[in-house]
Amino acid sequence: MARHHEVQDVMEQMSYGLYIVGSRSGDAADGMMADWVMQVSFEPRLVALAFENDARTLENIRATRAFSINLLSQDEAGMALAAKFAQPYYDAKVGGRTVLAARVHHKLDQIPHTFGPDGSPVLDAAMAWIACEAEQFVAAGDHTLVIARVRDASMVHEGEPLTSRYTGWNYSG
Ligand SMILES: Cc1cc2nc3c(=O)[nH]c(=O)nc-3n(C[C@H](O)[C@H](O)[C@H](O)COP(=O)(O)O)c2cc1C
């Protein structure tokens, strides 16, 4: 058991960026907080993201293959904005599966955004964004790894992007 905790402690030392992944399927546009995001190939430019198997975002991406990765500024405003995306789309995801998914959260409703040419939401406040097209879905335990091609990107303004070190929020262990 002690060993288990040590493994968890070490895993929690790993550093990540902190991103908002934008996706849309019909009327159901969604934004989710994700830090398991990384580049995995130069040519072609590919990124990989790990999604909880029951994330609404993954459902959207399976339907459309399109999604955006929004980078937020490393400051209080960026952190406050990111915090609005911590909640899942489906209420039932909180506290187990005994509750029916009667309620959903339209996290983007109060947050200024536009839709890119591929239909994915991009936050007005993003310091940069990347438009992606999913190419592979790989089962990875309780997550699904999505490998996607980078189709476009824009640096809206220069700055330091938000990271897990800066927020102190943990998603690992
Ligand atoms: C700091 C932090 C990082 C997270 N990173 C991920 C991640 O990389 N992948 C993931 O599937 N969920 C991650 N989550 C959990 C999702 O944000 C959460 O399950 C989300 O609400 C799913 O949203 P959706 O159902 O609207 O897609 C993270 C949560 C926090 C607080």
The ligand as an SDF file (V2000), in Angstrom:
LIG
                    3D

 31 33  0  0  0  0  0  0  0  0999 V2000
   -6.5370   19.7930  -13.9550 C   0  0  0  0  0  0  0  0  0  0  0  0
   -7.4260   18.8500  -14.7140 C   0  0  0  0  0  0  0  0  0  0  0  0
   -6.9310   18.2100  -15.8430 C   0  0  0  0  0  0  0  0  0  0  0  0
   -7.7100   17.2940  -16.5460 C   0  0  0  0  0  0  0  0  0  0  0  0
   -7.2020   16.6580  -17.6270 N   0  0  0  0  0  0  0  0  0  0  0  0
   -7.9520   15.7310  -18.2600 C   0  0  0  0  0  0  0  0  0  0  0  0
   -7.4350   15.0230  -19.3760 C   0  0  0  0  0  0  0  0  0  0  0  0
   -6.3000   15.2190  -19.8050 O   0  0  0  0  0  0  0  0  0  0  0  0
   -8.2570   14.1120  -19.9700 N   0  0  0  0  0  0  0  0  0  0  0  0
   -9.5410   13.8810  -19.5200 C   0  0  0  0  0  0  0  0  0  0  0  0
  -10.2340   13.0330  -20.0860 O   0  0  0  0  0  0  0  0  0  0  0  0
  -10.0490   14.5530  -18.4840 N   0  0  0  0  0  0  0  0  0  0  0  0
   -9.2880   15.4590  -17.8510 C   0  0  0  0  0  0  0  0  0  0  0  0
   -9.8100   16.1340  -16.8010 N   0  0  0  0  0  0  0  0  0  0  0  0
  -11.1840   15.8490  -16.3960 C   0  0  0  0  0  0  0  0  0  0  0  0
  -12.1290   16.4990  -17.3600 C   0  0  0  0  0  0  0  0  0  0  0  0
  -11.9290   17.9080  -17.4250 O   0  0  0  0  0  0  0  0  0  0  0  0
  -13.5460   16.2240  -16.9150 C   0  0  0  0  0  0  0  0  0  0  0  0
  -13.8240   14.8760  -16.7950 O   0  0  0  0  0  0  0  0  0  0  0  0
  -14.4450   16.8810  -17.8710 C   0  0  0  0  0  0  0  0  0  0  0  0
  -15.3930   17.4360  -17.0910 O   0  0  0  0  0  0  0  0  0  0  0  0
  -15.0360   16.0520  -18.9720 C   0  0  0  0  0  0  0  0  0  0  0  0
  -15.8270   16.9380  -19.6680 O   0  0  0  0  0  0  0  0  0  0  0  0
  -16.8420   16.5570  -20.7940 P   0  0  0  0  0  0  0  0  0  0  0  0
  -17.6260   15.4000  -20.2920 O   0  0  0  0  0  0  0  0  0  0  0  0
  -17.6210   17.8110  -20.9320 O   0  0  0  0  0  0  0  0  0  0  0  0
  -16.0610   16.2290  -22.0280 O   0  0  0  0  0  0  0  0  0  0  0  0
   -9.0310   17.0410  -16.0990 C   0  0  0  0  0  0  0  0  0  0  0  0
   -9.5370   17.6960  -14.9810 C   0  0  0  0  0  0  0  0  0  0  0  0
   -8.7530   18.5950  -14.2960 C   0  0  0  0  0  0  0  0  0  0  0  0
   -9.3350   19.2860  -13.0880 C   0  0  0  0  0  0  0  0  0  0  0  0
  1  2  1  0
  2  3  1  0
  2 30  2  0
  3  4  2  0
  4  5  1  0
  4 28  1  0
  5  6  2  0
  6  7  1  0
  6 13  1  0
  7  8  2  0
  7  9  1  0
  9 10  1  0
 10 11  2  0
 10 12  1  0
 12 13  2  0
 13 14  1  0
 14 15  1  0
 14 28  1  0
 15 16  1  0
 16 17  1  0
 16 18  1  0
 18 19  1  0
 18 20  1  0
 20 21  1  0
 20 22  1  0
 22 23  1  0
 23 24  1  0
 24 25  2  0
 24 26  1  0
 24 27  1  0
 28 29  2  0
 29 30  1  0
 30 31  1  0
M  END
$$$$
